Amino acid sequence: MFGLTIDLSVIPGESLTNFLQRVAAANFLNLTDLVGHLKDSHATHPNIFPESLLPTTWKSAYEHLTSQTTNKTWSCLKPKFCTSCLSDHGLFRECWDLTLHTVCTSHKTLLVNCCQNCGSHFNLKAIESKICVRCSVPILKSSAVHRYASQDAMWLCWEFEKKLLGIRSDGNSSVDQLDTLDFHCLAMCLADLGCNADKAYARKRNNLHHINNLYQMTSMAGRILSDWPVSFHSALRTLYTHVTTSTRNSATRYADRLRMNIYERLASPAFDFVRSELEKYSPHPDCVPSALQLQHPYMPQEPRKLASLKAISKAINISVPLLKKLITEGELHGYRGVSECGNSTIVADLKHAQHLAAALPHLLNIRKAANHLKLPIKTVKVLCKNDFFTCLGGRPVSEQSCWIDANSFDKSKVTLKCQRSSESIISLGKILKDPFMSEEGLVLLFRAIQNGVLSVSVTDKSDAGVIGKWRLGSDEWQAWLSAHNLIIGTRERHSFEVATHLKLPD
């Protein structure tokens, strides 16, 4: 076995690392030397694992141990254990190596995965020598107060142990029919859902080594799975309530990530029941987050037709950057998928996009909006910043892409008339292009126009929606400018007079 001289049989319930430690000792090797040998062998002979002689769950743990790839199922390289059980029985149990197995079901306490003296996490060398490699304190010496586990966490860890031992559950639900690895994969997804829905604590997604973080996830997953599907529906209801009421997009982004994880990580037919329950409690595609009704937030969905953003763009005549913005804002559900060419890309539901496009106003980016309205780009940015236009996702912040409803400028109080040839006028576009017009002055000017204080005119009725073509009466403009002389600094007065052909009052 593994190309070594002496083979050993498996002790029921022991972990892969415990078995490898015994094999290494029998062949006069260190555990770390044997693992190094297996890594080298795995690189050249990836099928060296003797599946017929070892527990089936060990193959996944073996790949994690030898390739050191990102694996959320196993924690072999950062081991955890119960100090009392290890002292009594002298072996590391397989269930302890499952990432979410954080509780000793015999003593009802949390497992430990770091030295109680210096706080450093245990590794394979600590497992072999039984001492902390950093401070040399025995790993079985625990000065910490034992923390007792919740019933939800206890239930989940007991289910892990039963499945590893081949003990069938009494229930006939789809959850009971999952094997150990599928059950753990589902538990990881639901742990994320529970923690994000309840906002129980702040957790970095890449920090799964702290036992307290893992324990919170264990409790959440146990709570949802022990009362499936009622608790799953409750967690979804809470999450989508956050989507509806939150002023930020974090809940919406997480809801989309959850859906992507369930469809991507839980792609096996064994998880069809999860997707079925998810669809029962998902917002209808006709409802965007801002329009969700709290009293009826969930409706059955029609079947999805996923397509790449490029294909959707051609079908509904909306640009790909705008589709990405809609996904970012939570208006359109986007998922990580595979394109027609087999490349990894972002996909979305075509039917949802079609429903959205039918109700969506004509949106333009900053440059196109400026060209459409015949306004300087700087002016359009200032107007968006000060809520003169409706922007997708609300008021834009610095360096953020902005999509504008160019027809959203409120003209209800604007005094707009056709120009009389005898009038002395000045082009609004010309005024706005002057480099000495301040941002404050620009806002005051457009407030005056929008409130009817300053009247504007056009040469043709078709120009009524093109703000840059509006014109102001020279006398009215000069009188208003005199009343708001603070918008022009004294050193800029002459330049402004030259640019606009107006004499400013002293």
N, C-alpha and C positions, 0 to 999 in steps of 0.2 A: 504494500500500500504506500502511495506517494514515492515509490522508488526506494523505500527504506527496508532494512533487513528484518526488523522485528515489527510484527503487527499486533494490535490489541483489539479486543472487542469493546463495544460501546456500553457504557453504564447507562441504564434508562434514566432519562431526565437531565443528563449532563450537557453542558454547552460544548460547542465546537472547540472553543479555546481551551476548555478543561481537557477535552480529549487530546488535542494537539500537544498540550503540556505533558500529558502522560506518555504519549508516543515519543515525544522528544527526549524525556528522561530515560525511557527504555532503550533508546538508540544513542544514549550518551551525548545528547545535544541540548542546547538551550532552546526555549520556546521561540525567542526572537530569531535565532539561527534557522530554526525549522520554518518559520513563517517567511523568512527571507528566501530560503530554498524553494518554497512553494510559489512565491512571487516570480522567481526566475523560471520555474517550470511552467507556470501558468502562461507566461509570455510566449513560450515556444510550443507548449502542449496544453492548450486551453481546456482539453477534455480529460485531463488527468484525474479529475474528481471521480472516485469510485462510487457511483450512484447506487449500485446494487447492494453495497455493504454498509452504507451510512444512512441516517434519517434523511428523508427527502427535503426537509426544510433546511438542511445544512448546506445544500448547494448554493442557495442564495447568500447565506452567511459567508460561505467560502469565497464566493466571487467578491463580496465586499471586503473581506480580509486580505485577499491577494491582489486585487486590482486597485483598492482604495478609492473606488469611484464614489460619487455622491449617492448615498443610500439612506433613506429615511426609515427603513425597516429595522436595520440592525445597528447596534452600538458596540460591536465587538472591540473596536479600537479604543473606545472610552468606556470600559466596563463599569458596571454597577452591581451591587450585591447587598444581601442582608448579613450583617456581621454575626448575628446569632446563628443563622442557618449555616453559614460558612464555618463557624467555630464548631458546630455540632456535627456536621456531615463531611466537611473537608473538600467539597467540590462546588464548582460554579455551575449553576443551573442554566439550562438553555433559555428558559423564559426570561431570565434577567437580561439577556442580550437583545430582546425586542425593545425597540426605542421607547414605546409607550408603556412598557411594563415597569412601573415605578414603585410598586407596592409589594411588600411581602405578605402574602395571604395567610401565612401561618401566624405571624406576629402582629399583623395589621398596622405596620409602620412603613415609612418611606425607606426605599433603598438608599444607599450612599454611593457616590461615584467620585468623591474627592477626599483628600486627606483632611481629617478634622483638626489637624495641627497647623498645616501651612496653607491649606485650601487648594493645592494643585490637584488636577484631575489624574485619576489612575490610568495607567497604560499597561501594555502587555508585560513590561519588565516588573511592574508592581505586582501584577497577578502571579508571576512566577516566583518572585522573591518574597512575597507577602510583606514587603516594606515599601514605604513611600520613597521613590527614587530621588526626591528633592530634599527631604528632611530626615530620612531614615527611620521614621517612626513606624512601627508595625501597623499595617492597614486594618487589623482587627481591633486596634485600640481606639475606641470611640468615646470621646469626651462630650459629644453633642447630645442634647436632650432628644429622645425619640419623639417623632411627630406622627400622630396616629392619622390614618387615612380615612377618607370619606367612603360612604357605602357605594357611591357611583364608581370611584376608582377601584375599590375592592372587587366589584362585580366584573369590571372590564378585565382586570388582571386574572381573575379566576377563570373567565372565559378563555383567555390566552392559554392558560395552563391546561384546561380540559381539552382544547383542540390539539395542543402539542402532544398530549398523552393519548389521543385518539378516543376520548370519551365523548360520545354523541350527546348533544343537548336534548332535553325532553321536548322542547318546542318544535313546531313544524314551520316556523316562519323562514323567509328567505335569508334572514340574517343568520339563523342557526345552521343553514346549509353551507355557509362559506367555510373554506379551509383557513388555516392559520394565517397565511400570508395575505390572502384576499381580505380577511377580516381586519388585519392590522392596517392594510392600505385604506380601507374604508374608514377605520377609526381615525387615521391621520387627517383625512379630509373633513370629517365631522368635528374633530377637535378644533380645527381652524374655524369652522362655521360657528361653533358654540362660543368660542372666545371672542370672535369679532362681533357676533350678534349681541352678546351681553356686555361687551367692552369690559370684561372682567379685569384685564390688566394689559399693560403694554408689553409686547413680546417681539423681539427681533426674529424674523423668520429664519435667519441663518444661525441662530444661537440655540441649538437643541441639546447642548451639553449640560446646562444647568438643571439640576434635578427639580427645582421648584417650578421652572417653566414647563418641564415635561409633566410634572404632576398635575398642573392646572389643565393641560391638554388631556391627560388621562381621565380626569374627573369630568371634563366636558364631554368627551367621547362616550364615557360610560353612561352619563345622564341621557344622551340622545339615543344610544343603541339599546339601553335596557328598557326603554319605553317606545320602541319603534312601532309605527311611524309618527306617533302623536308628538313626541318631543322634537322630532325633525321638523314637523310642520310648525310647531311653536317657534323654533329657532329661525326658520325662514320668515315667519310672520314678523318677528322682532327685527330681523335684518332689513326687510323691505319697508318697515316703518321708518327705520333710519334713513333709507334711500329717499323716502318721501319727504321727511321733515328736516333732514340735515341741510345746512347751508353750504357744506363742503361736498366734494365728490368722492371722498374716501369710501363711504359705504357702497356707492354705486360701482366704483372700481372693484371693490372686493366681491360684490355680487357677481360681476362678470368673471372674475378670476375663479370663483367657486364653480360656476357653470362650466368654465373651460376645464378645470381640474376634474370634474365629474365625468365629462365627456372624453377627456384625453387620458387621464390616469386610471379611470375606472371604465375602460373601453370594453372589457370582457363581457360576454353575455351573462355572466354570473351577477353582474351589477345592473341588469335591466330594471330590476325592481326599484333601484335607487333613482334612476332617471325618470321612471314612471311617477314616483312620488314627487320628484323635483318639478316636473311639468304641471302637476296638479296645483302647485303653490308657487307659480311664477307669474309675474305681471303679464297681462295680455299684450301682444305686440302693438295693438292700437294705442296703448297707454305709455306715454313717456313718463319718467320719474316725476316731473312737475305736475302731471295731470292725474296721478294715481289717487284713487278715492280710498281713504282709510277704512271706511265702513265695508267696502268690497274690494280689497286690494289684490285678490287672487282670482283668476279665471282660467279654465282649461285652455290650452293653446292648440292651435291647428299645427299640423306637421311642419317642420322647418325645411327650408330649402337653402342650405349653406352654399355660398359662392364666394370667390375671391373679391376683394374690393375693386379690382380692375374690371371684373365681369359685371359687378353691380353698378359701377360708374357708367358703363356703356348702356346698361339696361334702363337706368332711371335718369340719366343725364345729370349726374352730380359728380363733381370732381373727386378724385381719390383723397387729396388733402382734406377736403370738407368732410368726407366720410370718416376719416381718422379723427377729425375734431369732434364729430358726433359721437364716436365711440369713447373718446376721452371724457366727454361731458356726460356720458351715461345715457344719452338719448338713443343710441343704437348699440345693441349687444354685439360685441366682437369677440372672436375666439381665435386661439392659435390652432391652425389647421394645415391642410395640405392642398396646394393648388392642383389644377388639372395636369400640370407638368410634373407633379410629384415633389415640388419644392415647398419647404415650410414657409407659411405666410399667414397673414391675418384674414380670416373669413368672417362673414356675417350672414344673417338670415335675410335672403332676398325679399321675402314677403314682408318682413318687418320694415326693411328699407323702403319698399314700395308704399306701404301705409304711411311711413314717415314723410316721404317725399311729397305725397299728396297734400299734406297739411303744412308743409314747410314753406316759409316765405323765400323769395328769391334772395339768396345770400351771396355776398361778394367779399373777397378779401380787400385789404386796405388799398392796394394799388388799383384794383379794378373798380372799387367804389369811388375812388378819387377821379378816375377817368370818366366813369359814368356820370358823376355829379359835376364834373369840370371844376374841381376844387384841388388845391394843393394837398399833397399827402399829409403834410404837417397839420393842416387844418382839420382833415378828417380824423386824425389821431386825437387831436384836442377835443373835437366834438364827441367822439366815442367815450373818451375819458370823463367827459362831463354830462353823459347820458342824453345827448341830443339824438343819438341813434340807438336802436336796439341791437345788441351784439349777442351772438350765440355764447352761452356760458356766462353772461353778465358782463360787467365792466372789465375790460382787459387790463392786465397788469403788464409791467415792463417785460419786453422780450417774449411776450406771449402772442401766438398767432391769433388773429382776430377776423371773424366773419360777421359781416354787417348786413342788416336789412336796410338797403338804401332807400326804401320807401317809408321808413319808420319815423322820419322827421315830422314832428307835430306841426301841421299847418292850419290847425283849427282856428287860431286867432291871427294868423298872418294876413296882413292887408296886401293883397296881390292884385294888381291892375295892369291893363295893357298900357304901354307907354304912348304918350302923346308926343308928336314930333317936335312941338315947340318947347318941350321941357328940357332943362339943363340937367343931365344925368351923369352918374359915374358908375362904372361896372363894379359889382361886388367882388368879382374875381380879381380885378386889378388891385382893389384895396387889400385883399387877403395875401397877395403876393408880395406886398411891401415887407421888407425884412425887419422894419422897426415896429410892426404890429405885435404887441406882447400877447402872451397867452391869456392874461386877465382881460385885456381889451377885446380880444376875439370872442371870449365867452360873453362879455357884456354886450357886444354888438349883436350876437345871435340871439341872446335873450330879448333884446329890444325888438328884433325882427319877429321872433316867435310870439311875442306878446302884443304885437301890433303897434308898438311905439314908433318904430320906423317902418314906413310903407315901402314896398318894393314893386317893381314893374318888370314886364317882359315884352319883348317885341312880337312874340308869337305865342299862342296858347299852348303849343306843344312843348314850350320851354318851361312850363310851370313847375315841373318836377326836377329840372336841372338847376340846382341852387347857384352854381357858379355863373349862370347866365342872368341871374337877377340883377337889377339895377336900382340904385337909390337916387332920389332927387338931390341935386347938389345943395340946395338951400336947406333942406331938411337934414341932410347928412352933416352939413357944417354947423347947424344949430345944435344937433345932438353931440357932435364932437366937442363943441365949446363947453357943453355941460359936463362932459366926461374927459376933460383935458388931461387927467392923470395917466391915461393909458399911453400917452406919448411923452417921452422924456424931452427936456429942453434941448439937448444936443441933437436930438433926432428930428426936431420940428422942421428944420429947413429941408432935410432929405424927404420927409413925408410930404411937405408942400409941393416939392418938385415932382414927386412920384404921382400924386393925385391931382395936381393942378389946382389945389385949393389953398387959400390963405387962411392959416389958423389965427384965431383971435389972440391978442396979447393978454 
